[in-house]
Amino acid sequence: MSTRTAPSPVVVKPPVPARADRLLALPPFLFNQIDDKKRAAIAAGKDVINLGVGDPDKPTPSFIIDALDKAARVPANHQYPDCYGTKAFLAAAARFMQARFGVKADPSRHLLALIGSKDGIAHLPMGLLNPGDESIVFAPAYPVYRSATILAGATANVIQTRGEDGWLPRFDDPALAQTARRAGCKLMWMNYPGNPTGAAASRETFDRAVQFAKEHRLVLASDLAYSEIYFDRPESVPSMWQSEGADLDTFPGIEFHSLSKTFNMTGWRIAFAVGHPDVIGALRQVKDNVDSGVFNAIQDAGVVALDRFNDPAIGAMREEYRVRRDLVVRGLRAIGCEVSEPRAGIFVWARCPIDPATGKPMDSWKFVGKLIDEAAVVTVPGAGFAESAASWVRVSLTRETGRISEAMDRLKRLT
Ligand SMILES: Cc1ncc(COP(=O)(O)O)c(C=O)c1O
């Protein structure tokens, strides 16, 4: 009698998933929804003025381009970069921190070069949070704080800030303290001057944030991408590291600085983080495994940029933003928006006009849709950033002054 082995059971595997679950947990990318509307207006032959994206329209100052030109011709720069940052770049970042904020940082322990601050912001949670841990994000906010937390398998507690508080956190809010007290809650994000609100935080606000983070054993991550676009005094935009009790060697914090907006270098991808050695170390370790740093020639050009942060070209750019800000504030007020003049940053943040149908401020998607459909002007709805901003709109100042003026004229003609 012949014996036959039974065929092994067929294992039915589900089809290869198109995406990991963590991607499904991400909120929809805001700009995709606006782009559809913008494309439709362009397809209809309209002259669209895009005040949606915050990407400087002016070129990088020529002294920085010249430095890149020179550095790009050095063969040693064509090899893999110094991935934590060249000595020269980190030393320039330290000089900037000292000259601008009076903060003394050790280049070898407190500083790290980044491929744009988004690189550091997106990778930090992976270095600090375990799956199931939590972070605190004050909304409305740059979306990456939240999505990076989700990508790390952790949960972002989105705390709504409000217009009546100047879009600043209420550190005496018991609900905030309750969240912060949870054992898994380890990281708190701040962004002042803020995207989208343009709100700036005083030294006192940072003092309170540092104190709150200490009390609740949180890492405080501050995003200072807009530090150099201020409209009054530089002191009105402080660094977290100037705060009472924020010592680089003892306080577990990190601050992100970017060359993108200060020097019109968004495409170059260069920034740095300044923080406690352990926090910098965690971020370095993540980055060791995902990238190889910033092209050395760009770092060389970054040295020239940081050393000339007070150059008249940068002052002139601030003045141009001020002119644009005033145009937009005036234009939006003329159509019934409530606007407080931003003291810093590249955005004007306004409450939508009253909707005659409801007697309340218009829903931001409706208002933004009206501006595209009837004036071919693109803006960003606050609802895309936060519940508390459902009737607010963000207008970017990064288009030519003449185009901004034209956009405001079009708004005036709206019925
Ligand atoms: C608040 C904020 N942080 C960080 C970034 C990222 O800037 P970058 O990666 O160019 O340094 C942006 C970009 O728009 C931003 O608005």
The ligand as an SDF file (V2000), in Angstrom:
LIG
                    3D

 16 16  0  0  0  0  0  0  0  0999 V2000
    5.9950   76.3270   11.5330 C   0  0  0  0  0  0  0  0  0  0  0  0
    6.8860   75.6710   10.5570 C   0  0  0  0  0  0  0  0  0  0  0  0
    7.8890   74.9190   10.9980 N   0  0  0  0  0  0  0  0  0  0  0  0
    8.7210   74.2970   10.1620 C   0  0  0  0  0  0  0  0  0  0  0  0
    8.5630   74.3990    8.7950 C   0  0  0  0  0  0  0  0  0  0  0  0
    9.5010   73.6480    7.9050 C   0  0  0  0  0  0  0  0  0  0  0  0
   10.4630   74.4850    7.3800 O   0  0  0  0  0  0  0  0  0  0  0  0
   11.8060   73.9510    6.7590 P   0  0  0  0  0  0  0  0  0  0  0  0
   11.7520   72.4620    6.7320 O   0  0  0  0  0  0  0  0  0  0  0  0
   11.8710   74.5260    5.4030 O   0  0  0  0  0  0  0  0  0  0  0  0
   12.8970   74.4390    7.6680 O   0  0  0  0  0  0  0  0  0  0  0  0
    7.5200   75.1620    8.2780 C   0  0  0  0  0  0  0  0  0  0  0  0
    7.3410   75.2610    6.8340 C   0  0  0  0  0  0  0  0  0  0  0  0
    6.4950   75.8920    6.3000 O   0  0  0  0  0  0  0  0  0  0  0  0
    6.6590   75.8130    9.1900 C   0  0  0  0  0  0  0  0  0  0  0  0
    5.6430   76.5640    8.7590 O   0  0  0  0  0  0  0  0  0  0  0  0
  1  2  1  0
  2  3  1  0
  2 15  2  0
  3  4  2  0
  4  5  1  0
  5  6  1  0
  5 12  2  0
  6  7  1  0
  7  8  1  0
  8  9  2  0
  8 10  1  0
  8 11  1  0
 12 13  1  0
 12 15  1  0
 13 14  2  0
 15 16  1  0
M  END
$$$$
